[in-house]
Amino acid sequence: MMKTLSILIFALIGISTYNCDENNSSMTNSRDSLIQIDAWHTIVALGESIYVGGQEGTLASVSLEDGIKNTIKTDLDIPYLLPQENNVMAIGRWNSSITYWQKNSEKTKQKEPLFTGRVSAVSANGTHNYIAGANKETESEYQKNKDIVRLLPGEIYKLSEEKTPHKLDIKTTGTISHLLATNGALVFVQDSEKNTITIVKPDESENEIISGSGEITALSGKDHWVYYATTTEVVEIDLNELETITNTPLPDKFLRILKLIKCENELFLLTSEGVFVLSSLKKVSGHSGQPSDITAYNEGVLFLWQDGTVEFYKQGAELTTIHLN
């Protein structure tokens, strides 16, 4: 009994509290804080800095040498992270308040929510951030009688630092499930048309490219190239010419590709059993299970798992592994 009581008291002492008002969140620097019960799900690089986000709203800056450097607690649910000049921009799935966390700052700045519904996809092109989401249906008998939220067709907002979000004039029929912002176009996939890529160029009409091999499961891009995966192949598109350049077939019953990213001359495929490279279908991640996110960093790629494992893969170098929890 005394041993159990001692453990309980120790656990309570080890938990840090935080205060959060409309515009600010307080920071905690302890690895013994609430971050230990958060599940890490997103990672982004801002220059040499690395940031991760947890499903319960924890944001953390980390390094491959020292692990967690700073943490801050927000009220964002399952936040997305995007780099924006000297800030990290975060936005939750259902709490779509845009939150800026300045590098090495102890506070965040929040803006009004973008949607009454949820955020469904985000992307950045180095100049602007783009956020896709949808509002809730209103005055709906279905909504009144069912314990479920129905969403209107998706919308996309363009953001630049400290400026009013600009809603883009884009027609959609469903929720936007994948979004890619390049320097010359905006590319997205809707859940109402899962085998269709919509490409929008400035001052041009919409151009649709239909995938002939079924549902698009992942979308990525670099410069004027777009890459997308289905259950049977990975396809490369030239945005300038709107032409398919390569189709790389996948083996029968290959794992579903959940995310993909181009780094150097290789495409990395995130699956339920780890990260593979497309050229050889060789597994390059060391940790077991499904990574929660992947991002490019310092001529290599970072892999993140919910348990706080972070791996850094760079061709020709040993795999670097750190543990956040």
N, C-alpha and C positions, 0 to 999 in steps of 0.2 A: 504494500500500500504506500509506504513512505517513498519507495523507489519510483512508483508511478507518479506520485504527486510531485516529486522533484523534477521528473522529466517534463511534466506539464508546465510547471513554473518556468523552467528553462526555455521551453518553446515559446511561451507567452512573452518573455523578456526579449527573445530574438526577433520578434515581429515588429517592424517599424510602422508607424502610422503616417498618414499624409493628409494634408488639407487641400481642397480643390474648390475654387470658386469659378465664376463664369469665365474669367480670362486667364487664370494662372493655375499652375500645378506645381507642387513643391518637389524638390529633388532629394533623393537619398543615395548615398554613395556606398552603402553596405551590401556585401554579397549575402548577408544573412537576412535581407529584407524580403518583401513580398515577391521579389522576382523568382524565388525558389519554387513557388507554386504556380508560376505562369508557364505556359507552353509556347515556346518560340515558334513563330510561323512565317516571319518575313525578314529579309535581309537586303540592305542596299549600301552601296559605296558612294561616298562623297569625297572625291580626290583620294587622299591616303586614309581617310577616316571610314570606319565601318559602323553601321547602325543596324540594330535588330529590333523587332517588335514582337510582343507577346499577345496571346489571345485575350488576356484580361486587361490590356491597355498599357502594359509596361513598355517603355522605350529605353534603349540602352546604347551607349557608344562603347565600342570594344576595339581591342587591338589583338593581333595575332601573337604578340609578345606577352601582354599582360592580362588578357581576357577583358572582363568588364572594367571600364574606367568610370563611367557615370551612368546613373539610371534616373528616370523620372516616371512618375505614375500619372496616367491620364484616365479619363472616363470613356475612352474610345474602345469599342468592341472589335476585336479581330482587325486591328488597324492595318491599312496599307501605308507604305513609306515611299516617299519620292524625294530626290535631291532637288534643292532649289537655291542656287548661289551659296550663301553662307548659312542657310537654314536647312533643316530637314522638315519636310512637310508630311504630316500624318492625317489620315482620315479614316473613320471607322466604317464598318459595314452598314449598321443601322443608325449609328450616331454619325451623321455626315458633316459634323462641324470641322472645318479646316483648322488644323492645329500646326503652328510653326514652332519648332524647337531650334533656337539659335545655337550654333556650335559652342560648347563649353558654358552655356548659360544655365541658370538655375530655374528658369521659368519658361513657360510656353505662352503663346498668344493664340486665342481661339477666335474664329469668325462664325457667323451664323450658318446653320446647316444648309447644305445645297439641296437636299431632297427630303420629302416626307416619307419616302420609302427607304431603299437601300442603295449603297454603292455596289457596282458589279464588276468594274474593271478600271485600271488606271494605267497611264503610260507617260513617259517624259522623253523629249527629244533634245535636251540640253539647253533649250531656250525657254520652253513653256511646259507646263504640266497639263495633262488632260485627264478628266475624271468622268467616267460613265456611270449612270445610275438611273433610277426610276422613282417616280412619286407613287403614292398609294392611290388606289381608286377611292372616290368619295361618292356618297349618295347611292351606294350599290346595295341592292337587296342581298346579293351574294355575300358581301362583306358583313352585313348586319347579322346574317343567319349562320355564318360559318366561322369557326375559329381559325381563320387563315387570312393572310394578307394577299390581296390581288394587286398587281402592279400595272401601271400604265406603260406604254411603249417607252423604250430607253431614250435618254438624253445625254448629250456630251457637253461638258463645260471646259473652256480653255482658261488657264490661270497663269498669271505672272505675279511675282512677289509683290504683296501689299496692294494689289489692284483688284478691282471688282471682277468677280468671275464672269466670263462672257459665254452665254449659251449659244452653241453653234446651230445653224439652221440646217439640220440633217433629219431626213425622214427615216423613221424606223417602224418596225411592226412588232418587235419583241424586246426583251431584255438583252443588253449587249454583254456577251459572255467573254469576249476577247477584244483587246484594244491595243493598237500599236501606233505611236506617233513617230513619224520620220521627219526629216527636214523638208520633204517635198510632198508629203501626203499623209492622210489619216486613214488607217485600215482597221476594220472591225468585223466581228462575227456576231450574229444574233442567235439567241436560243430558238427563235421561231424558224430560222433557216440555217441549221447547223452545218450544212455543207456549202455555204455561200460566203465568200469574202467580198466585202464592200470596200472599194477604194475611192476615197474622195480627194481630189486635187484642187488647189486653189483656183477659183475662176473657171472650173470645169464641171461638167455634169458627172454624176456618179457612174462608176464603172464596176460592174459585178463580174467576178470570176468564180465559176462554179467548180467545186472539187468533184471530180468524177469517182472518187473512191470512198465517199461517205463522210461521216461527221468529222469536222475539224476539232481536234482535241487540244492543240497548242499553237500559238502564234508568236513570232519573234521577227526581228529585223535589224539590219545594220546598213547605214548609208542608204543607197537606193535599192537594197535587196530585201525581199520579204521571204520568210521561211515559215511553212506551216506543216503540221503533222496530222495525219489521219490514222486510222487503225491499220492501214496497209502500206503507207508510204510517207516519205518526207519530200516536200516540194519546194523548189526555189523559184521565185518570181523576180523579174526585172521590172521595177516600178516605172522606169523611164519609157520602156517599150510596151509595158503591160503584157509581157510574154513569159511563159513558163520556160525556165532555163534547164532545170534538171528535175527528174523524178527518181528518187531512190527508194526502191521497193524494200519493205520490211519482211523478215521471215514470217512464215505462218505462226500464228499464236504468239507473236512477239508482245511484250508488255505494252500496255497503253501508255502513250507518251503524254504526260501531264503538263510539262513545261519544256521549252527548249531555248537555247541561247547560243549565239555565234561568238566565238572568241578566237582571235588569231585566224587560223585556217580550218578550224574544227567546229562542228555542231555538237553541243552537249545535250543529251536527252535525259530529263528527269522522269523516273518511273517509280512504281511502287516498291521496287527492289534495289533502288540506287540510281546512280548517274552513269550513263554510257556515252561513248563517242560514236557518232554515226558512221565514220569511215570504216571502223573495224567491229563495231558493236561490242567493244570491250568495256567492261565495267571499270571505272576509274575512281569511284568513291570507295572508302574503306569501311565506313560504319554500316551496320545492318539496317534494314527497313527502309521506309520511304522518307526521303528528305522533304522538308516542308517548303524550301525555297532554294533558289540558285541565282547568282548574280556575277557579273564580270568584275574583276578587280586586279589591277597591277599586272596586266598581261597574263592573267590566269582566271580561275573561276572559284568562287566560294560556294560551298554547300552548307545548308543549315538543317538541323533536325530539331524536333520539338523538345527533346531532352536537353538541349543546349549544346550539343556537339556541333562544332564548326570545323570544316575541312577546307584547306586551300590547295587546289590542284594547279600546277604549272608544268607545262611540258618540259621534260628534262630535269626536273627537280623532285625531291622527295615530297610525299604528301604531308602537309602540315596539319596537325589536329590540336584544337583547344576545346575545353569544356567550360561553358558559362555557368553551369549550376554546381 
